[in-house]
């Protein structure tokens, strides 16, 4: 029987969550949802030196904004609670000792000074220091000390760590769902610390494996930076006798800089003007990092963009809702090589979602923006305006500049546009148009279009000629949206007022 899919996103709360981390969470989530599995959020906070207050809340708020729902986690609870490693402290020592017992790990009492001396000795001989089989027998470890000595040292309060006894020369054979079969020789690997008496905490490797086992994780989907740890993780599963239930692994490709050279960093974002974090983050130092949310991105657009950074559907389709992603996603279609981040593409995605956004939602944003400027308009009018400007906007913050002319008649007329569009015929045509508009009772888009369309056709006036001149009178520059829509929003009185003002101000051009 296939085992139940259970995946986890296991961030360390060391600062703002990079968008690469959000993508990892997203892929885990898509995979779990598609297979009717569980998505678990586990907070890996065993490294107290790197702990940043507020980072955990930031992670949860980010996932929530993205629409990634957690089945089991710190807030949600679940059958394997607690889900914060610092609250699981008591669990890990037992497992570390189990490995010492079975000969897969050992106590090490060496002090930093001792290690420095040994390092200096080796370097003097032109060798590099690596804590492994070559040195472990020479150091104060339980491999050399007698059981009594070990107990004595522990009893007198010496600090100790438990290290994994890495095999000397073995090829570890591993399988990765994205990279395929991978082999690595253990000779280059060191004896990683698994547990420290100083803070009575496990290190990442031990806590991660033990928790994945206890939480019945079926698939580990994580960033490529963890691939070098995979041999150790395989060996830990073997040492514990948990090979049967070892999860399957998938290591995701890196997110690359827009140039394609190197990992996408916060510095790239600062330099090129885009966020690398989902939400704005204020570090304890006071440093502020911008976020996609605060920059005006829709969570759906952000998620859609991230999903396609590393995964491709194998078709031309680019716009995917979360449900469509859940259906289409597969680890087989995740690439092996890094995915290049493109700020332009991020804009493009947001524009696509903007164009199809619900007018009611946009009208809320818009009326709030207007209220800040002391402007109140009717709901129905706000709905009509956003229906137009959303087609020309990428971010909500553009709404004002795309519509400010509706609230302020032109104080001047753009020189270039006047030269170009205020043709010798224009004063006459606009004069006639004015008379025509004066006679229209029902000042709606549809009616304006009908009446003006018939007039243009009947008089054989060039469409461009009327529209450009008309726009100049109403907006003062070649901006805005559809003429009929604009005038319908402005209303008859204001439209006529602007036409009169333009006719009085714009020059009578000689033919
Ligand atoms: N705590 C690790 C991190 O911050 C988790 C790595 C893993 O998923 O195994 O990325």
Boltz pocket constraint, residues with backbone or C-beta under 6 A from the ligand:
constraints:
  - pocket:
      binder: B
      contacts: [[A, 8], [A, 10], [A, 11], [A, 12], [A, 44], [A, 204], [A, 208], [A, 221], [A, 222], [A, 223], [A, 226]]
      max_distance: 6.0
